[in-house]
Amino acid sequence: MGALPVFRWRLAPDGYATRRQLRALGLRPGGQPVAAQLERPRRRRGPLVAYLYRVDLAVPVRPMTPARRAALERANRARRTCPSCRRDAGHVIPAALGCCVPCAYPDPHGSEGSTE
């Protein structure tokens, strides 16, 4: 197998797209191998690399089924639920904290929060 064609950043020919660009078009790679790569030079480090796929070989994104939607909602709810107090934090709980902010940093002045 030969080496992949390498293009400079923003200079890829038409007919190639990254995964994100394919997704924006409602497509996915569909099992095709990487067709080319983009390289963006950086100072004092290796270049940033983005893999490109052929648009003509891409296939449509699979539709969201009710079961997949329910599973996704359960997974997102689990990421928002604090394991300590079991409340919905309203946002994804940071892995560095491991629990919601009130559980990670309890109020030293009690629940009323007054500083008198």
C-alpha distances in whole Angstrom, upper triangle without the diagonal:
4,7,9,12,15,19,22,24,26,24,21,22,23,21,20,21,21,23,26,26,25,28,30,29,30,26,24,20,20,17,15,12,12,12,13,15,19,20,24,25,28,31,31,28,24,23,23,20,20,17,17,17,17,21,21,19,21,24,28,29,30,34,36,38,42,41,38,40,42,40,39,42,43,40,41,45,44,42,46,48,50,50,53,55,53,54,51,50,50,46,43,45,43,41,43,46,46,49,50,52,56,55,53,56,59,62,64,67,67,66,68,66,70,70,74
4,7,9,12,16,19,21,23,21,19,19,21,20,18,20,20,22,25,25,24,27,30,29,30,26,24,20,22,19,16,13,12,11,11,13,16,18,22,23,26,28,28,26,22,21,21,18,18,16,16,16,17,21,21,20,22,25,28,29,32,35,37,40,43,42,39,41,44,41,40,43,44,41,42,46,45,43,46,49,50,50,54,56,54,54,52,51,50,46,43,45,43,42,43,46,46,49,51,52,56,55,53,56,59,62,64,67,67,66,68,66,69,69,73
4,7,9,12,16,18,20,18,16,17,20,19,17,18,18,20,23,23,23,26,28,27,29,25,23,20,21,19,16,13,11,10,9,10,13,14,18,19,22,25,25,22,18,17,18,15,15,13,14,15,16,20,21,20,21,25,28,29,31,34,36,39,42,41,38,40,42,40,38,42,43,40,40,44,43,41,44,47,48,48,52,54,52,52,49,48,47,44,41,42,40,39,40,44,44,47,48,49,53,52,50,53,56,59,61,64,64,63,65,63,66,66,70
4,6,10,13,15,17,15,13,14,16,15,13,14,15,17,20,19,19,22,24,24,25,22,20,17,19,17,14,11,8,7,5,7,10,12,16,17,20,23,24,21,17,15,15,12,12,10,10,11,13,16,18,17,18,22,25,25,28,32,33,36,39,39,35,37,40,38,36,39,40,37,38,41,41,39,42,44,46,46,50,52,50,50,47,46,44,41,38,40,38,37,39,42,42,45,46,47,51,50,48,51,54,57,59,62,62,61,63,61,64,64,68
4,7,10,13,14,12,10,11,14,14,11,14,14,17,20,19,19,22,24,23,25,22,21,18,20,19,16,13,10,8,5,6,9,11,14,16,19,22,24,21,18,15,15,12,12,10,10,12,12,16,17,17,19,22,25,26,29,32,34,37,41,40,37,38,41,39,37,40,42,39,39,43,42,40,43,46,47,48,51,53,51,51,48,47,45,42,39,41,39,39,40,43,43,46,47,48,52,52,50,52,55,58,60,63,63,62,64,61,64,64,68
4,7,9,12,10,9,11,14,14,12,13,13,17,19,18,19,22,23,23,25,23,21,19,22,21,18,15,11,10,6,5,6,7,10,12,16,19,20,18,14,12,12,9,10,9,10,12,14,17,19,19,20,24,26,27,30,33,35,38,41,41,37,38,41,39,36,40,41,38,38,42,41,39,41,44,46,47,50,51,50,49,47,45,43,40,38,39,37,37,38,41,42,44,45,46,50,50,47,49,53,55,58,60,61,59,61,59,62,62,66
4,6,8,6,6,9,12,13,11,12,13,16,18,16,18,21,21,22,24,22,21,19,23,22,19,17,13,11,8,6,5,6,9,11,15,18,20,18,15,12,12,10,10,10,10,13,14,16,19,20,20,24,26,27,30,33,34,38,41,41,37,38,41,39,36,39,41,38,38,41,41,39,41,44,46,47,50,51,50,49,46,44,43,39,37,39,37,37,38,41,42,44,45,45,49,49,47,49,53,55,57,59,60,59,60,58,61,61,64
4,6,5,7,10,14,15,13,14,14,17,18,17,19,22,22,23,25,24,23,21,25,25,22,20,16,15,11,9,6,5,6,8,12,15,18,16,14,10,10,10,10,12,12,15,17,19,22,22,23,26,28,28,32,34,35,39,42,42,38,39,42,40,37,40,42,39,38,41,41,38,40,44,45,47,49,51,49,48,45,43,42,38,36,38,36,36,37,40,41,43,44,44,48,48,46,47,51,53,55,58,58,57,59,56,59,58,62
4,6,7,11,13,15,13,12,12,15,15,14,17,20,19,20,23,22,22,20,24,24,22,20,17,15,12,9,6,6,5,8,11,15,17,16,14,10,9,9,9,11,12,15,17,18,21,22,22,25,26,26,30,32,33,37,39,40,36,36,39,37,34,37,39,36,35,38,39,36,37,41,42,44,46,48,46,45,42,40,38,35,33,35,33,33,34,37,38,40,41,41,45,45,43,44,48,50,52,54,55,54,55,53,55,55,59
4,6,9,11,13,11,11,12,15,15,13,16,18,17,18,21,21,21,20,24,25,22,21,17,16,13,11,8,9,9,12,15,18,21,19,18,14,12,12,11,13,12,15,16,16,20,21,21,24,25,25,29,31,32,36,38,39,35,35,38,37,34,36,39,36,35,38,39,36,38,41,43,45,47,48,47,46,42,40,38,35,34,36,34,35,36,39,40,41,41,42,45,46,44,46,49,51,53,55,56,54,55,53,56,56,59
4,6,9,12,11,12,13,17,17,15,17,20,19,20,23,22,22,21,24,25,22,20,17,15,12,11,8,10,10,13,16,20,22,21,19,15,14,13,12,13,12,15,15,16,19,21,21,24,25,26,30,32,34,37,40,41,37,37,41,40,37,39,41,39,38,41,42,39,41,44,46,48,51,52,50,49,46,44,42,38,37,39,37,38,39,42,43,45,45,45,49,50,48,49,52,54,57,59,59,58,59,57,59,60,63
4,7,9,7,9,10,14,15,13,14,18,17,17,20,19,18,17,21,21,18,17,14,11,9,9,7,10,12,15,18,22,24,22,19,16,15,13,11,11,9,11,11,13,15,17,17,21,22,23,27,29,31,35,38,38,35,35,39,37,35,37,40,37,36,40,40,38,40,43,45,47,50,51,49,48,45,43,41,38,36,39,37,37,39,42,42,44,44,45,49,49,47,49,52,54,57,59,60,58,59,57,60,60,64
4,6,7,9,12,16,17,14,15,18,18,17,20,18,19,17,21,21,18,18,15,12,10,11,11,14,15,18,22,25,28,26,23,19,18,16,14,13,10,12,11,11,13,15,16,20,22,23,27,29,32,35,38,39,36,36,40,39,36,39,41,39,38,42,42,40,42,46,48,49,52,53,51,50,47,45,43,40,39,41,40,40,42,45,45,47,47,48,51,52,50,52,55,57,60,62,62,61,62,60,63,63,67
4,6,8,12,15,15,12,13,16,16,14,17,16,17,16,19,20,17,18,15,13,12,13,13,16,18,21,25,28,31,28,26,22,20,18,15,14,11,11,9,9,11,13,14,17,19,21,24,27,29,33,36,37,34,34,38,37,34,37,39,37,37,40,41,39,41,45,47,48,52,52,50,49,46,44,42,39,38,41,40,40,42,45,45,47,46,47,51,52,50,52,55,57,60,62,62,60,61,60,62,63,67
4,7,11,13,14,11,11,14,15,12,15,13,14,13,15,17,14,15,13,10,11,13,14,17,19,23,26,30,32,29,26,23,21,18,15,13,9,8,6,5,7,10,10,14,16,18,21,24,27,30,33,34,31,32,35,34,32,35,37,35,35,39,40,38,40,43,46,47,50,51,49,48,44,44,41,38,37,40,39,39,41,44,44,46,46,47,50,51,50,52,55,57,60,62,62,60,61,59,62,63,67
4,7,10,12,9,9,13,13,12,15,12,12,11,14,15,12,12,10,8,8,9,10,14,16,20,23,26,29,26,23,19,17,14,11,9,6,5,5,6,9,10,10,14,16,17,21,23,26,29,32,33,29,30,34,32,30,33,35,33,33,36,37,35,37,40,43,44,47,48,46,45,42,41,39,36,34,37,36,36,38,41,41,42,43,44,48,48,46,49,52,54,57,59,59,57,58,57,60,60,64
4,7,8,6,6,10,10,10,12,10,10,9,13,14,12,13,10,10,9,10,10,14,15,19,22,25,27,25,22,19,16,13,10,8,5,5,6,6,10,11,10,13,14,15,18,21,23,26,29,30,26,27,30,29,27,30,32,30,29,33,34,31,33,37,39,41,44,45,43,42,38,37,35,32,30,33,32,32,34,37,37,39,39,40,44,44,43,45,48,50,53,55,55,53,55,53,56,57,61
4,5,5,6,9,10,11,12,11,10,9,13,14,12,12,10,10,10,9,9,12,14,18,20,24,25,22,20,17,13,11,7,6,5,6,9,9,13,13,11,14,15,14,18,20,22,25,28,28,25,25,28,27,24,27,29,27,26,30,30,28,30,34,36,37,40,41,39,39,35,34,32,29,27,30,29,29,31,33,33,35,36,37,41,41,39,41,45,47,50,52,52,50,52,50,53,54,57
4,5,5,6,9,10,10,9,7,7,11,12,12,12,10,12,12,12,13,15,17,20,22,26,27,24,22,19,15,13,9,8,7,7,10,10,13,13,10,12,12,11,15,17,18,22,24,25,21,21,25,23,21,24,26,23,23,27,27,25,27,31,33,34,38,39,36,36,32,31,30,27,25,27,26,26,29,31,31,33,33,35,38,38,37,40,42,45,48,50,50,48,50,48,51,52,56
4,5,5,6,9,10,9,9,10,14,15,15,16,14,15,15,14,14,16,17,21,22,25,27,24,22,19,16,14,10,10,10,11,13,12,16,15,12,14,13,12,15,17,18,21,24,24,21,21,24,23,20,22,25,22,21,25,26,24,26,29,31,33,36,37,35,34,30,29,27,24,23,26,25,25,28,30,30,31,31,33,36,37,35,38,41,43,46,48,47,45,47,45,49,49,53
4,5,5,6,9,8,9,11,14,16,15,16,14,14,14,14,13,16,17,21,23,26,29,26,24,20,17,15,11,11,9,10,11,10,13,14,11,13,13,13,16,18,19,23,26,26,23,23,26,26,23,25,28,26,25,28,29,27,29,32,35,37,40,40,38,37,33,32,30,27,26,29,28,29,31,34,33,35,35,36,39,40,39,41,44,46,49,51,50,48,50,48,51,52,56
4,5,5,6,5,6,7,11,13,13,14,13,14,14,15,15,18,20,24,25,29,31,28,26,23,19,17,13,12,10,8,9,7,11,11,8,9,9,9,13,15,17,20,24,24,21,21,25,24,22,24,27,25,24,28,29,27,29,33,35,37,40,41,38,37,34,33,31,28,27,30,30,30,33,35,34,36,36,37,41,41,40,42,45,47,51,52,52,50,51,50,53,54,58
4,5,5,5,6,9,11,14,15,16,16,17,18,17,18,21,22,25,27,30,32,29,27,24,21,19,15,14,13,12,13,11,14,14,10,10,9,8,11,12,14,17,20,21,18,18,21,21,18,21,23,22,21,24,26,24,26,29,32,34,37,38,35,34,30,30,27,25,24,27,27,27,30,32,32,33,33,34,38,38,37,40,42,44,48,49,49,47,48,47,50,51,55
4,5,7,9,12,15,18,18,19,18,19,19,19,18,21,22,25,27,30,33,30,28,25,21,20,16,16,14,14,14,12,15,16,12,13,11,10,14,14,16,19,22,23,20,19,23,23,20,22,25,24,22,26,27,26,27,30,33,35,38,39,36,35,31,30,27,25,24,28,28,29,31,33,33,34,33,35,38,39,38,40,43,44,48,49,49,47,48,47,50,51,55
4,6,9,11,14,17,17,19,18,18,19,19,19,23,23,27,29,33,35,32,30,27,23,21,18,17,14,13,13,9,12,13,10,10,9,9,13,14,16,20,22,24,21,21,25,24,22,24,27,26,25,28,30,29,30,33,36,38,41,42,39,38,34,34,31,29,28,31,31,32,35,37,36,37,37,38,42,42,42,44,46,48,52,53,52,50,51,50,53,55,58
4,7,11,12,16,16,19,18,19,20,21,22,25,26,30,31,35,37,34,32,29,25,23,19,18,16,14,14,11,13,13,10,9,6,6,9,10,12,16,19,20,18,17,21,21,19,21,24,23,23,26,28,27,28,31,35,36,40,40,37,36,32,32,29,27,27,30,30,31,34,36,35,36,36,37,40,41,41,43,45,47,51,52,51,49,50,49,53,54,58
4,7,8,12,12,15,15,16,18,19,20,23,25,28,30,34,36,33,30,27,24,21,17,15,13,11,11,8,10,10,6,5,4,5,9,11,14,17,20,21,18,19,22,22,20,23,25,24,24,27,29,28,30,33,36,37,40,41,38,37,34,34,31,29,28,31,31,31,34,36,35,37,37,39,42,42,41,44,47,49,52,54,53,51,52,51,55,56,60
4,5,9,9,12,12,14,16,17,18,22,23,27,29,32,34,31,28,25,22,19,15,13,12,9,10,9,11,9,6,6,6,6,9,12,14,17,20,21,17,19,22,21,19,22,24,23,23,27,27,26,29,32,34,35,39,40,37,36,33,33,31,29,27,30,30,30,32,35,34,35,36,38,41,41,40,43,45,48,51,53,52,50,52,51,54,56,59
4,6,6,8,9,10,13,14,17,20,22,26,28,31,33,29,26,24,21,17,14,11,9,7,8,8,10,7,5,6,9,9,12,15,17,20,23,23,20,22,25,23,22,25,27,25,25,29,30,28,31,34,36,37,41,42,39,39,36,36,34,31,29,32,31,31,33,36,35,37,38,40,43,43,42,44,47,50,53,55,54,52,54,53,57,58,61
4,6,9,11,13,16,18,20,23,26,29,31,35,36,32,29,27,24,21,18,14,13,10,10,10,11,8,6,6,8,9,10,14,16,18,22,22,19,21,24,22,21,25,27,25,26,29,30,29,32,34,37,37,41,42,39,39,36,36,35,32,30,33,33,32,35,37,36,38,39,41,44,44,43,46,48,51,54,56,55,53,56,55,58,59,63
4,6,9,12,15,17,20,23,25,29,31,34,35,31,28,26,23,20,17,14,13,10,11,12,13,9,9,9,12,12,13,17,19,21,24,24,21,23,26,24,23,27,28,26,27,31,31,30,33,35,38,38,42,43,40,40,38,38,36,34,31,34,33,32,35,37,36,38,39,42,45,44,43,46,49,52,55,57,56,55,57,56,59,60,64
4,7,8,12,14,17,20,23,27,29,32,33,30,26,24,22,18,16,12,11,7,8,10,11,7,8,10,13,14,16,19,22,24,28,27,24,26,29,27,26,30,31,29,30,33,33,32,35,38,40,41,44,46,43,43,40,40,39,36,33,36,35,34,37,39,38,40,42,44,47,46,45,48,51,54,57,59,58,57,59,58,61,62,66
4,6,9,12,15,18,21,24,26,30,30,27,23,21,20,16,14,10,9,7,9,12,13,10,11,13,16,17,19,23,25,27,30,29,26,28,31,29,28,31,32,30,31,35,34,33,36,38,40,41,44,46,44,44,41,41,39,36,34,36,35,33,36,39,38,40,42,44,47,46,45,48,51,54,56,59,58,57,59,58,61,62,66
4,6,8,11,14,17,20,23,26,27,23,20,18,16,12,10,6,6,5,8,11,13,11,11,14,17,18,20,24,25,28,31,31,27,29,32,30,28,32,33,30,31,34,34,32,35,38,40,41,44,46,43,43,41,40,38,35,33,35,33,32,34,37,37,39,41,42,46,45,44,46,50,52,55,58,57,56,58,56,59,60,64
4,7,11,14,17,20,23,26,28,24,21,18,17,13,11,8,6,5,6,10,12,10,12,15,18,19,22,25,28,30,34,33,30,32,35,33,31,34,36,33,34,37,37,36,38,41,43,44,47,49,47,46,43,43,41,38,36,38,36,35,37,41,40,43,44,45,49,48,47,49,53,55,58,60,60,59,61,59,62,62,66
4,7,10,14,16,19,23,24,21,18,15,14,10,9,6,5,7,9,12,14,14,14,18,21,21,24,28,29,32,36,35,32,33,36,34,32,35,37,34,34,38,38,36,38,41,43,44,47,49,47,47,44,42,41,37,35,37,36,35,37,40,40,42,43,44,48,48,46,48,52,54,57,59,59,58,60,58,61,61,65
4,7,10,13,16,19,21,18,14,11,10,7,6,4,5,9,11,14,17,16,16,20,22,22,25,28,30,33,36,36,32,33,36,34,31,35,36,33,33,37,36,34,36,40,41,42,45,47,45,45,42,40,39,35,33,35,33,32,34,37,37,40,41,42,45,45,43,46,49,51,54,56,57,55,57,55,58,58,62
4,7,10,13,17,18,16,13,9,8,6,5,6,7,11,13,15,18,19,18,22,24,24,27,29,31,34,37,37,33,34,37,35,32,35,37,34,33,37,37,34,36,40,41,42,45,47,45,44,41,40,38,35,33,34,32,32,33,36,37,39,40,41,44,45,42,44,48,50,53,55,55,54,56,54,56,56,60
4,6,9,13,15,12,9,6,6,5,7,9,11,15,17,19,22,22,22,25,27,27,30,32,33,37,39,39,35,36,39,37,34,37,38,35,34,38,38,35,37,40,41,42,45,47,45,45,42,40,39,35,33,34,32,32,32,36,37,39,40,40,44,44,42,44,47,49,52,54,55,54,55,53,55,55,59
4,7,10,13,11,9,5,5,7,8,12,13,17,20,21,25,25,24,27,29,28,31,34,34,38,40,40,36,37,39,37,34,37,38,35,34,37,37,34,36,39,40,42,44,46,45,44,41,39,37,34,32,33,31,31,31,34,36,38,39,39,42,43,40,42,45,47,50,52,53,52,53,51,53,53,57
4,7,9,8,7,4,6,9,12,15,17,21,23,25,28,29,28,31,32,32,35,37,38,41,44,43,40,40,42,40,37,39,41,38,36,40,40,36,38,41,42,43,46,47,47,46,43,41,39,36,34,35,32,32,32,35,37,39,40,40,43,44,41,42,46,48,50,53,54,53,54,52,54,53,57
4,6,6,6,5,7,11,14,17,19,23,26,28,31,31,30,33,34,33,36,38,39,42,44,44,40,40,42,40,37,39,40,37,36,39,39,35,37,40,40,41,44,45,45,44,42,39,38,34,32,33,30,30,30,33,35,37,38,37,41,42,39,40,43,45,47,50,51,50,52,49,51,50,54
4,6,8,8,11,14,17,21,23,27,30,31,35,35,34,37,38,37,40,42,42,45,47,47,43,43,45,43,40,42,43,40,38,41,41,37,39,42,42,43,45,47,47,46,43,41,40,36,34,35,32,31,31,34,36,39,39,38,42,42,39,40,44,46,47,50,51,51,52,49,51,50,54
4,7,9,12,15,19,22,25,28,31,33,37,36,36,38,40,39,41,43,43,47,48,48,44,44,46,44,41,43,43,40,39,42,41,37,39,42,42,43,44,46,46,46,44,41,41,37,35,35,31,31,30,33,35,38,39,38,42,42,39,40,44,45,47,50,51,51,52,49,52,50,54
4,6,9,12,16,19,22,25,28,30,34,33,32,35,36,35,38,40,40,43,45,44,40,41,43,40,37,40,40,37,36,39,38,35,37,39,39,40,42,44,44,44,42,39,39,35,32,33,29,29,28,31,33,36,37,37,40,40,37,38,42,44,46,49,50,50,51,49,51,50,54
4,7,9,13,15,18,22,25,27,31,30,29,32,34,33,35,38,38,41,43,43,39,39,41,39,36,39,40,36,35,39,38,34,37,39,40,40,43,45,44,44,42,39,39,35,33,33,30,29,29,32,34,37,38,38,42,41,38,40,44,46,48,51,52,51,53,50,53,52,56
4,6,10,13,15,19,22,24,27,27,26,30,31,30,33,35,36,39,42,41,37,38,40,38,35,37,38,35,34,38,37,34,36,39,39,40,43,45,44,44,41,39,38,34,32,33,30,29,29,33,34,37,38,38,42,42,39,41,44,46,48,51,52,51,53,50,53,52,56
4,7,10,13,17,20,22,25,25,24,27,28,27,30,32,32,36,38,37,33,34,36,34,31,34,35,31,31,34,34,30,33,36,36,38,40,42,41,40,38,36,35,31,29,30,27,27,27,31,32,34,35,35,39,39,37,38,42,44,46,49,50,49,50,48,51,50,54
4,7,10,13,17,19,22,21,20,23,25,24,27,30,30,34,36,35,32,32,35,33,30,33,34,31,30,34,33,30,33,36,37,38,41,43,41,41,38,36,35,31,29,30,28,27,28,32,32,35,36,37,40,40,38,40,44,46,48,51,51,50,52,50,53,53,56
4,7,10,13,15,19,18,17,20,21,21,24,26,27,30,33,33,29,29,32,30,27,30,32,29,28,32,32,29,31,35,36,37,40,42,40,40,37,35,34,30,28,30,28,27,29,32,32,35,35,36,40,40,38,40,44,46,48,51,51,50,52,49,52,53,56
4,7,10,13,16,15,14,17,19,19,21,24,26,29,32,31,28,29,32,29,27,30,32,29,29,32,32,30,32,35,37,38,41,43,41,41,38,36,35,32,29,31,29,29,31,34,34,36,37,38,42,42,40,42,46,48,51,53,53,52,54,52,55,55,59
4,7,9,12,12,11,15,17,17,20,23,25,28,31,31,28,29,32,30,28,31,33,30,30,34,34,32,34,37,39,40,44,45,43,42,39,38,36,33,31,33,32,32,33,36,36,39,39,40,44,44,42,45,48,50,53,56,55,54,56,54,57,57,61
4,6,9,8,8,11,14,15,18,21,23,26,29,29,26,27,31,29,27,30,32,30,30,33,34,32,35,38,40,41,44,45,43,43,40,39,37,34,32,34,33,33,35,38,37,40,40,42,45,45,44,46,49,52,55,57,57,55,57,55,58,59,63
4,6,6,7,10,13,15,18,21,24,27,30,31,27,29,32,31,29,32,34,32,32,36,37,35,37,40,43,44,47,48,46,45,42,41,39,37,35,37,36,36,39,41,41,43,43,45,48,49,47,50,53,55,58,60,60,58,60,58,61,62,66
4,5,5,9,11,13,16,19,22,25,28,29,26,27,31,30,28,31,33,31,31,35,36,34,36,40,42,43,47,48,45,44,41,40,38,35,34,37,36,36,39,41,41,42,43,44,48,48,47,49,52,54,58,60,59,57,59,57,60,61,65
4,6,8,11,14,17,20,23,26,29,30,27,29,32,31,30,33,35,33,34,37,38,37,39,42,45,46,50,50,48,47,44,43,41,38,37,40,40,40,42,45,44,46,46,48,51,51,50,53,55,58,61,63,62,60,62,61,64,65,69
4,7,10,13,15,18,22,24,28,28,25,27,30,29,28,31,33,32,32,36,36,35,38,41,43,44,48,49,46,46,42,42,40,38,36,39,38,38,41,43,42,44,45,47,50,50,49,52,54,57,60,62,61,59,61,60,63,64,68
4,7,9,12,15,18,21,24,25,22,23,27,26,24,28,30,28,29,32,33,32,34,37,40,41,44,45,43,42,39,39,36,34,32,35,35,35,38,40,39,41,41,43,46,46,46,48,51,53,56,59,58,56,57,56,60,61,65
4,7,9,12,15,18,21,22,19,21,24,24,22,26,28,26,27,30,31,31,33,36,39,40,43,44,41,41,37,38,35,33,32,35,35,35,38,40,39,40,40,43,46,46,45,48,50,53,56,58,57,55,57,56,59,60,64
4,6,9,12,15,18,19,17,18,22,21,20,23,25,24,25,28,29,29,31,34,37,38,42,42,39,38,35,35,33,31,30,33,33,34,37,39,37,38,39,41,44,44,44,46,48,51,54,56,55,52,54,53,57,58,62
4,6,9,12,15,16,14,15,18,18,16,19,22,21,21,24,26,25,27,30,33,34,38,38,35,34,31,32,29,27,26,29,30,30,33,35,34,35,35,37,40,40,40,43,45,47,51,52,51,49,50,50,53,55,58
4,7,9,13,13,11,12,16,15,15,18,20,19,20,23,24,24,26,29,32,33,37,37,34,33,30,31,29,27,26,29,30,30,34,35,33,34,35,37,40,40,40,43,45,47,50,52,51,48,50,50,53,55,59
4,6,10,11,9,10,14,14,14,16,18,19,19,22,23,24,25,28,31,32,36,36,32,32,29,30,27,26,25,29,30,30,34,35,33,34,34,36,39,39,39,42,44,46,50,51,49,47,48,48,52,54,57
4,7,8,6,6,10,11,10,12,15,15,16,18,20,21,22,24,28,29,32,32,29,28,25,26,24,23,22,26,27,28,31,32,30,30,30,33,35,35,36,39,40,43,46,48,46,43,45,45,48,51,54
4,5,5,6,9,10,11,12,14,15,17,18,20,21,23,24,28,29,32,32,29,28,25,27,25,24,24,27,29,29,33,33,31,31,31,34,36,36,37,40,41,43,47,48,46,44,46,46,49,52,55
4,6,5,6,9,10,11,12,14,15,16,18,20,21,22,26,27,30,30,26,26,23,25,23,23,23,26,28,29,32,32,30,30,30,33,34,34,35,38,39,42,45,46,44,41,43,44,47,50,53
4,5,5,6,9,10,11,12,14,15,17,19,20,21,25,25,29,28,25,25,22,25,23,23,22,25,27,27,31,31,28,28,29,32,34,33,34,37,38,41,44,46,43,41,43,43,47,49,53
4,5,5,6,9,10,10,12,14,15,17,19,20,23,24,28,28,24,24,22,23,22,21,20,22,24,24,28,29,26,26,27,30,32,32,32,35,37,39,43,44,42,40,42,42,46,48,51
4,5,5,6,9,10,11,12,14,15,17,18,22,23,27,26,23,22,19,21,19,19,18,21,23,24,28,28,25,25,25,28,30,30,31,34,35,37,41,42,40,38,40,40,43,46,49
4,5,5,6,9,10,10,12,14,15,16,20,21,24,24,20,20,17,20,18,18,18,20,23,23,27,27,24,24,24,27,29,28,30,32,33,36,39,41,38,36,38,38,42,44,48
4,5,5,6,9,10,11,13,14,15,19,19,23,23,19,20,17,19,18,18,16,19,21,21,25,25,22,22,23,26,28,27,28,31,32,35,38,40,38,35,38,38,42,44,47
4,5,5,6,9,10,11,13,14,18,19,22,22,19,19,16,17,16,15,14,16,18,19,23,23,21,21,21,24,26,26,26,29,31,33,37,39,37,34,36,36,40,42,46
4,5,5,6,9,10,11,12,16,17,21,20,17,16,13,15,13,13,13,15,18,19,23,22,20,19,19,22,24,24,25,28,29,31,35,36,34,31,34,34,37,40,43
4,6,5,6,9,10,10,14,15,18,18,14,14,12,15,14,14,13,15,18,18,22,21,18,18,18,22,23,22,24,27,28,30,34,35,33,30,33,33,37,39,42
4,5,5,6,9,10,13,14,18,18,15,15,13,14,14,13,11,13,15,15,19,19,16,16,17,20,22,21,22,25,27,29,33,35,33,31,33,33,37,39,42
4,5,5,6,9,12,14,17,17,14,14,11,11,10,9,8,10,13,14,17,17,15,15,15,18,20,20,20,23,25,27,31,32,31,28,31,30,34,36,40
4,5,5,6,10,12,15,14,11,10,8,9,9,9,9,10,14,15,18,17,15,14,13,17,18,18,19,22,23,25,29,30,28,26,28,28,32,34,38
4,5,5,8,9,13,13,10,10,9,10,11,11,9,9,12,13,16,15,12,12,12,16,18,16,18,21,22,25,28,30,28,26,28,29,32,34,38
4,6,8,10,13,14,11,11,9,9,10,8,5,6,9,9,13,12,10,10,11,14,16,15,16,19,21,23,27,29,27,25,28,27,31,33,36
4,7,9,12,12,9,8,6,5,6,5,5,6,9,11,14,12,11,9,9,12,14,13,14,17,18,21,24,26,24,22,25,24,28,30,33
4,6,9,8,6,6,5,6,8,9,8,7,11,12,15,13,10,8,8,12,13,12,14,16,17,20,23,25,23,21,23,23,27,29,32
4,5,6,5,6,6,7,10,10,9,7,10,11,13,10,8,5,6,9,10,8,10,13,14,17,20,22,20,18,21,21,25,27,30
4,6,5,8,10,11,14,14,12,10,12,12,14,11,8,6,8,12,12,10,11,15,15,18,21,23,21,20,23,23,27,29,32
4,6,8,11,11,15,15,15,12,14,14,15,11,9,6,8,11,10,7,9,12,12,15,18,20,18,17,20,21,24,26,29
4,6,9,10,13,15,15,13,15,16,17,14,12,8,8,11,9,7,11,13,12,15,17,19,16,15,18,19,22,25,27
4,7,9,12,13,13,12,15,16,18,15,12,9,9,13,12,10,13,16,15,18,21,22,20,18,21,22,25,28,30
4,6,9,11,12,11,15,16,18,15,13,10,8,11,11,10,13,15,15,17,20,21,19,16,19,20,23,26,29
4,6,8,9,9,13,15,17,15,13,11,9,12,12,12,15,17,17,19,22,23,21,18,21,21,25,27,30
4,5,7,7,11,13,15,13,12,9,6,8,10,11,12,14,15,17,20,21,20,17,19,19,23,25,28
4,7,9,12,15,17,15,15,12,10,11,13,14,16,17,18,19,23,24,22,20,21,21,25,27,30
4,6,9,12,14,13,13,11,9,11,13,14,15,17,18,20,24,25,24,22,23,23,26,28,31
4,6,9,12,11,10,10,9,11,14,14,14,17,19,21,25,26,25,23,26,25,28,30,33
4,6,9,7,7,6,6,8,11,11,11,13,16,18,22,24,23,21,24,23,26,27,31
4,5,5,6,7,8,9,13,12,11,13,16,19,22,24,24,23,25,24,27,28,32
4,5,5,8,10,12,15,14,12,15,18,21,23,26,26,25,28,26,30,30,34
4,6,9,11,11,14,13,10,13,16,19,21,25,24,24,27,25,28,28,32
4,5,7,8,11,9,6,9,13,16,18,21,21,20,23,22,25,25,29
4,7,9,12,9,8,12,14,17,20,23,22,21,24,23,27,27,31
4,7,8,6,6,10,11,15,18,20,19,18,21,20,24,25,28
4,6,5,6,9,10,13,16,18,17,15,18,17,21,22,26
4,5,5,6,8,10,13,16,15,14,16,15,18,19,23
4,6,5,5,7,11,13,11,10,13,12,16,17,20
4,6,6,9,12,14,13,12,15,15,18,19,23
4,6,10,12,15,14,14,17,16,19,20,23
4,7,9,12,12,12,15,13,16,16,20
4,6,9,8,9,12,10,14,14,17
4,5,6,7,9,7,10,11,14
4,6,8,10,8,10,10,12
4,7,7,6,7,7,9
4,6,6,8,10,12
4,5,8,11,13
4,6,9,11
4,7,9
4,6
4
